[in-house]
Amino acid sequence: MPAKSFNRSDRVSAELRRELAVLVHAAVRDHALPSVSVSDVEVTKDLDVATVYVTALIGDQGKEATAALNELAKEFRRELSRTMKLRRVPELRFRYDDSVDKGERIESLLRSDA
């Protein structure tokens, strides 16, 4: 039987991604933020910091939404401490994931050449 391929930080990342997706969706609705979704979460090995990557439906509003989410990070962390079974919830840092924007740009360039 193969050894476990996921270490603890990977499991915490996956759980944070699930929990934060719900919290971010609610924050978008409640605070009238631009529509964003959680694309990935990376947690440091010591579980001290979690970088949360978000994508926006409208690319121009991504930076604005990321700034608003960073302001709400302490509130999210407090809520996560109630729902997750961790001794210490990592500090949350939201970053805009521009990979979707880059993919759309490449696709439009390929279409224009054809």
Z-matrix of the N, CA and C atoms (Angstrom, degrees):
N
C 1 1.446
C 2 1.523 1 108.57
N 3 1.355 2 117.52 1 130.05
C 4 1.466 3 119.77 2 -178.47
C 5 1.523 4 111.86 3 -68.72
N 6 1.304 5 113.88 4 153.74
C 7 1.464 6 119.86 5 178.24
C 8 1.523 7 109.78 6 -69.75
N 9 1.324 8 116.39 7 161.10
C 10 1.463 9 120.85 8 177.90
C 11 1.521 10 109.46 9 -61.90
N 12 1.319 11 115.67 10 132.49
C 13 1.457 12 119.16 11 -178.64
C 14 1.531 13 111.79 12 -92.22
N 15 1.327 14 117.29 13 -12.44
C 16 1.451 15 120.70 14 -179.14
C 17 1.520 16 110.22 15 -104.87
N 18 1.322 17 115.72 16 129.92
C 19 1.451 18 118.42 17 173.60
C 20 1.524 19 109.00 18 -91.80
N 21 1.298 20 117.02 19 179.46
C 22 1.459 21 120.86 20 -174.14
C 23 1.521 22 112.33 21 -62.75
N 24 1.312 23 117.26 22 -40.21
C 25 1.470 24 119.11 23 -179.13
C 26 1.528 25 111.04 24 -63.74
N 27 1.338 26 118.15 25 -33.42
C 28 1.473 27 120.52 26 176.58
C 29 1.521 28 111.04 27 -67.27
N 30 1.316 29 117.16 28 -40.74
C 31 1.466 30 120.46 29 179.51
C 32 1.528 31 110.83 30 -67.61
N 33 1.330 32 116.75 31 -39.98
C 34 1.472 33 120.11 32 177.76
C 35 1.526 34 109.70 33 -66.34
N 36 1.337 35 117.68 34 -38.99
C 37 1.470 36 121.25 35 177.57
C 38 1.520 37 111.21 36 -59.43
N 39 1.325 38 116.39 37 -45.39
C 40 1.465 39 120.57 38 -179.12
C 41 1.527 40 110.99 39 -64.23
N 42 1.325 41 116.79 40 -42.29
C 43 1.468 42 119.96 41 179.57
C 44 1.527 43 111.01 42 -67.50
N 45 1.323 44 116.80 43 -41.05
C 46 1.469 45 120.31 44 176.95
C 47 1.523 46 111.20 45 -61.98
N 48 1.333 47 116.69 46 -40.05
C 49 1.463 48 119.98 47 179.72
C 50 1.529 49 110.58 48 -60.87
N 51 1.332 50 116.58 49 -43.52
C 52 1.471 51 120.13 50 178.98
C 53 1.530 52 111.40 51 -64.34
N 54 1.319 53 116.88 52 -47.80
C 55 1.464 54 120.92 53 -177.39
C 56 1.534 55 111.69 54 -67.32
N 57 1.338 56 116.17 55 -42.71
C 58 1.463 57 119.68 56 -178.24
C 59 1.522 58 112.43 57 -69.45
N 60 1.322 59 117.47 58 -30.04
C 61 1.464 60 119.64 59 177.45
C 62 1.525 61 110.11 60 -58.95
N 63 1.313 62 116.48 61 -41.97
C 64 1.470 63 120.72 62 179.04
C 65 1.525 64 110.53 63 -68.92
N 66 1.329 65 116.98 64 -44.77
C 67 1.468 66 120.65 65 -178.52
C 68 1.532 67 112.04 66 -65.23
N 69 1.331 68 116.85 67 -41.53
C 70 1.466 69 120.26 68 -179.49
C 71 1.523 70 109.87 69 -67.27
N 72 1.326 71 116.97 70 -40.63
C 73 1.465 72 120.29 71 178.19
C 74 1.536 73 110.59 72 -59.34
N 75 1.328 74 116.22 73 -43.72
C 76 1.467 75 120.45 74 178.80
C 77 1.528 76 110.86 75 -66.27
N 78 1.336 77 117.68 76 -39.56
C 79 1.464 78 120.96 77 -179.76
C 80 1.521 79 110.90 78 -65.76
N 81 1.320 80 117.12 79 -37.87
C 82 1.464 81 120.79 80 178.38
C 83 1.522 82 109.50 81 -60.95
N 84 1.315 83 115.74 82 -42.74
C 85 1.468 84 120.69 83 179.96
C 86 1.525 85 111.41 84 -69.39
N 87 1.324 86 116.57 85 -49.28
C 88 1.464 87 121.44 86 -173.19
C 89 1.529 88 113.92 87 -71.51
N 90 1.333 89 116.87 88 -35.79
C 91 1.464 90 120.69 89 -175.00
C 92 1.521 91 112.97 90 -103.34
N 93 1.325 92 117.34 91 9.13
C 94 1.470 93 123.15 92 179.54
C 95 1.533 94 111.66 93 53.03
N 96 1.335 95 115.36 94 46.13
C 97 1.463 96 120.76 95 177.89
C 98 1.523 97 109.56 96 -86.75
N 99 1.337 98 116.86 97 161.06
C 100 1.457 99 118.99 98 172.81
C 101 1.534 100 109.89 99 -60.89
N 102 1.311 101 116.22 100 147.82
C 103 1.460 102 121.20 101 -175.14
C 104 1.530 103 111.39 102 -68.46
N 105 1.313 104 115.81 103 118.16
C 106 1.464 105 122.49 104 178.57
C 107 1.522 106 109.27 105 -133.34
N 108 1.338 107 114.85 106 160.26
C 109 1.456 108 119.86 107 174.63
C 110 1.525 109 108.75 108 -137.78
N 111 1.321 110 115.69 109 153.99
C 112 1.462 111 121.79 110 -179.49
C 113 1.521 112 107.96 111 -80.42
N 114 1.331 113 116.97 112 122.56
C 115 1.463 114 119.89 113 -179.74
C 116 1.523 115 112.03 114 -98.79
N 117 1.325 116 117.94 115 -32.95
C 118 1.460 117 120.42 116 -178.85
C 119 1.522 118 109.76 117 -161.71
N 120 1.321 119 115.27 118 156.69
C 121 1.463 120 121.96 119 174.52
C 122 1.521 121 107.21 120 -134.31
N 123 1.321 122 116.88 121 128.78
C 124 1.464 123 122.27 122 175.78
C 125 1.519 124 108.30 123 -118.05
N 126 1.335 125 115.74 124 127.34
C 127 1.459 126 121.29 125 -179.10
C 128 1.520 127 108.02 126 -112.66
N 129 1.325 128 116.35 127 137.89
C 130 1.463 129 119.89 128 177.01
C 131 1.520 130 109.60 129 -66.41
N 132 1.318 131 116.47 130 158.93
C 133 1.469 132 121.28 131 -177.17
C 134 1.528 133 113.01 132 -58.06
N 135 1.341 134 116.48 133 -33.50
C 136 1.461 135 119.77 134 -179.82
C 137 1.531 136 112.56 135 -85.32
N 138 1.341 137 116.64 136 5.01
C 139 1.471 138 123.51 137 178.18
C 140 1.526 139 112.44 138 59.30
N 141 1.323 140 116.28 139 29.88
C 142 1.460 141 120.96 140 -176.99
C 143 1.528 142 112.31 141 -91.56
N 144 1.338 143 116.66 142 -36.10
C 145 1.468 144 121.53 143 -176.17
C 146 1.523 145 109.20 144 -132.54
N 147 1.322 146 115.39 145 136.30
C 148 1.467 147 121.44 146 174.91
C 149 1.524 148 108.35 147 -118.64
N 150 1.327 149 115.99 148 123.11
C 151 1.453 150 121.21 149 175.62
C 152 1.518 151 107.16 150 -95.13
N 153 1.324 152 116.26 151 120.26
C 154 1.462 153 122.15 152 -176.40
C 155 1.522 154 108.01 153 -106.53
N 156 1.334 155 116.56 154 118.02
C 157 1.457 156 121.89 155 179.57
C 158 1.520 157 109.02 156 -94.96
N 159 1.329 158 115.56 157 129.35
C 160 1.463 159 121.02 158 -179.94
C 161 1.525 160 109.70 159 -122.56
N 162 1.332 161 115.55 160 148.68
C 163 1.454 162 121.85 161 174.89
C 164 1.515 163 108.21 162 -118.27
N 165 1.324 164 115.74 163 148.13
C 166 1.458 165 121.33 164 -179.62
C 167 1.523 166 109.57 165 -108.56
N 168 1.326 167 115.86 166 145.51
C 169 1.454 168 119.74 167 176.09
C 170 1.523 169 110.42 168 -66.91
N 171 1.314 170 116.01 169 -35.88
C 172 1.464 171 121.47 170 175.37
C 173 1.525 172 106.25 171 -111.45
N 174 1.322 173 116.25 172 110.98
C 175 1.461 174 121.96 173 -172.47
C 176 1.512 175 115.30 174 -54.63
N 177 1.327 176 117.39 175 -33.11
C 178 1.462 177 120.77 176 -177.64
C 179 1.522 178 112.54 177 -66.75
N 180 1.321 179 117.65 178 -24.50
C 181 1.463 180 121.98 179 -176.34
C 182 1.528 181 113.07 180 -93.18
N 183 1.307 182 117.79 181 1.47
C 184 1.457 183 121.61 182 -176.56
C 185 1.517 184 114.38 183 -62.07
N 186 1.315 185 116.21 184 -46.01
C 187 1.474 186 120.48 185 -178.68
C 188 1.526 187 110.79 186 -65.24
N 189 1.306 188 116.36 187 -41.27
C 190 1.469 189 121.55 188 179.04
C 191 1.537 190 110.39 189 -62.76
N 192 1.319 191 116.56 190 -44.88
C 193 1.464 192 120.90 191 -179.82
C 194 1.524 193 111.07 192 -66.24
N 195 1.321 194 117.09 193 -39.02
C 196 1.464 195 120.90 194 179.27
C 197 1.524 196 110.81 195 -63.04
N 198 1.317 197 117.11 196 -41.77
C 199 1.466 198 120.79 197 178.17
C 200 1.527 199 110.62 198 -62.64
N 201 1.330 200 116.90 199 -41.68
C 202 1.465 201 120.43 200 179.09
C 203 1.527 202 111.04 201 -66.41
N 204 1.322 203 117.18 202 -39.14
C 205 1.470 204 120.24 203 178.95
C 206 1.526 205 111.38 204 -67.18
N 207 1.326 206 117.27 205 -35.53
C 208 1.465 207 119.79 206 176.79
C 209 1.522 208 111.14 207 -64.61
N 210 1.323 209 116.64 208 -32.47
C 211 1.465 210 119.69 209 176.13
C 212 1.530 211 111.19 210 -69.64
N 213 1.319 212 116.95 211 -30.39
C 214 1.467 213 121.84 212 -179.97
C 215 1.528 214 112.80 213 -89.95
N 216 1.327 215 118.31 214 1.92
C 217 1.464 216 122.21 215 -173.65
C 218 1.529 217 112.56 216 -58.74
N 219 1.315 218 118.61 217 -40.62
C 220 1.466 219 120.64 218 -179.76
C 221 1.519 220 111.40 219 -65.16
N 222 1.326 221 115.98 220 -38.35
C 223 1.463 222 120.39 221 177.44
C 224 1.536 223 110.78 222 -65.05
N 225 1.334 224 116.60 223 -42.35
C 226 1.465 225 120.84 224 177.06
C 227 1.523 226 110.67 225 -61.89
N 228 1.328 227 115.98 226 -43.79
C 229 1.460 228 120.64 227 -179.01
C 230 1.527 229 111.10 228 -62.48
N 231 1.319 230 116.25 229 -40.11
C 232 1.469 231 120.75 230 178.49
C 233 1.529 232 110.10 231 -62.87
N 234 1.321 233 116.57 232 -43.65
C 235 1.465 234 120.75 233 179.47
C 236 1.533 235 110.88 234 -66.34
N 237 1.320 236 117.03 235 -38.94
C 238 1.459 237 120.27 236 177.83
C 239 1.524 238 111.92 237 -64.73
N 240 1.326 239 116.73 238 -33.98
C 241 1.467 240 119.88 239 179.05
C 242 1.526 241 111.16 240 -65.33
N 243 1.340 242 116.22 241 -26.13
C 244 1.467 243 119.55 242 177.68
C 245 1.526 244 112.10 243 -80.52
N 246 1.335 245 116.95 244 -32.85
C 247 1.463 246 119.82 245 -173.24
C 248 1.523 247 114.12 246 -96.58
N 249 1.318 248 118.13 247 -29.33
C 250 1.463 249 120.53 248 -177.00
C 251 1.521 250 110.74 249 -96.68
N 252 1.310 251 114.97 250 150.90
C 253 1.461 252 120.58 251 179.45
C 254 1.526 253 109.76 252 -98.20
N 255 1.314 254 114.19 253 69.14
C 256 1.457 255 121.69 254 176.74
C 257 1.517 256 108.66 255 -121.78
N 258 1.303 257 115.49 256 145.44
C 259 1.460 258 119.47 257 177.35
C 260 1.522 259 109.93 258 -64.90
N 261 1.332 260 115.45 259 -40.66
C 262 1.468 261 120.94 260 179.83
C 263 1.521 262 108.43 261 -142.33
N 264 1.302 263 116.76 262 122.32
C 265 1.469 264 122.02 263 178.31
C 266 1.530 265 107.79 264 -78.51
N 267 1.339 266 117.33 265 134.26
C 268 1.468 267 119.84 266 -179.15
C 269 1.528 268 112.88 267 -63.52
N 270 1.323 269 115.28 268 154.02
C 271 1.461 270 121.12 269 172.84
C 272 1.524 271 107.55 270 -67.07
N 273 1.330 272 116.98 271 135.96
C 274 1.463 273 121.37 272 -176.44
C 275 1.520 274 110.78 273 -99.47
N 276 1.321 275 115.13 274 131.04
C 277 1.462 276 121.63 275 175.62
C 278 1.523 277 107.85 276 -127.99
N 279 1.304 278 116.66 277 118.02
C 280 1.461 279 121.46 278 -177.89
C 281 1.524 280 109.88 279 -91.51
N 282 1.327 281 115.29 280 135.03
C 283 1.468 282 122.59 281 178.07
C 284 1.525 283 107.89 282 -131.37
N 285 1.319 284 115.94 283 145.21
C 286 1.459 285 120.44 284 177.33
C 287 1.524 286 109.28 285 -81.14
N 288 1.324 287 117.08 286 128.96
C 289 1.460 288 123.68 287 179.37
C 290 1.529 289 107.68 288 -94.41
N 291 1.320 290 115.94 289 105.55
C 292 1.459 291 119.57 290 -176.45
C 293 1.520 292 113.28 291 -92.99
N 294 1.318 293 118.81 292 12.20
C 295 1.460 294 120.99 293 -178.58
C 296 1.529 295 111.75 294 -64.33
N 297 1.324 296 118.00 295 -34.57
C 298 1.464 297 120.97 296 177.97
C 299 1.527 298 109.40 297 -66.86
N 300 1.325 299 117.32 298 -42.34
C 301 1.465 300 121.12 299 178.14
C 302 1.529 301 110.90 300 -61.81
N 303 1.327 302 116.18 301 -42.46
C 304 1.466 303 120.24 302 179.09
C 305 1.525 304 110.42 303 -64.50
N 306 1.332 305 117.39 304 -40.79
C 307 1.455 306 121.08 305 178.19
C 308 1.515 307 112.52 306 -62.58
N 309 1.328 308 116.13 307 -41.84
C 310 1.469 309 120.06 308 177.71
C 311 1.525 310 111.11 309 -65.43
N 312 1.309 311 116.38 310 -37.64
C 313 1.474 312 120.27 311 179.44
C 314 1.521 313 110.20 312 -65.60
N 315 1.337 314 116.73 313 -43.77
C 316 1.459 315 120.26 314 178.69
C 317 1.523 316 110.43 315 -63.60
N 318 1.316 317 116.36 316 -42.21
C 319 1.458 318 120.54 317 179.48
C 320 1.529 319 111.06 318 -62.28
N 321 1.328 320 117.30 319 -41.70
C 322 1.466 321 119.73 320 179.18
C 323 1.534 322 110.64 321 -66.94
N 324 1.325 323 117.54 322 -36.52
C 325 1.473 324 120.56 323 177.23
C 326 1.530 325 110.59 324 -64.58
N 327 1.332 326 116.24 325 -41.04
C 328 1.465 327 119.79 326 179.73
C 329 1.530 328 110.79 327 -66.80
N 330 1.307 329 116.62 328 -37.29
C 331 1.478 330 120.15 329 178.44
C 332 1.532 331 111.19 330 -67.43
N 333 1.326 332 116.67 331 -39.25
C 334 1.465 333 119.73 332 -177.50
C 335 1.532 334 111.67 333 -69.22
N 336 1.330 335 117.78 334 -29.05
C 337 1.461 336 121.86 335 178.61
C 338 1.518 337 111.63 336 -76.05
N 339 1.317 338 116.98 337 -27.13
C 340 1.476 339 119.93 338 -174.89
C 341 1.498 340 113.41 339 -75.86
